[in-house]
Amino acid sequence: MPETVEGILFYSPSTIESYLLKNKPNQVAYCIGETTAKEARKHFKEVKVANIPDMESVIDLVNESYK
């Protein structure tokens, strides 16, 4: 992943595991729910969790970060 990427959206713990096989956890992890966030907190310094566990809420969470 290029260094210019500031955040990654994760929808399951397994996607975090796959991401980390070839990438460093230098970005913000935007997570769909608490189970995914629990795994992300093991690796990422900054983890944000959507209020409602659906894709639209994760996108809203990202948008809030850039207002």
Protein Blocks (a to p, Z undefined) as FASTA:
>chain_A
ZZklmbdcdfbfklmmmmmmmpccfbccddfblklmmmmmmmpmbdcddfbdcfklmmmm
mmmmmZZ
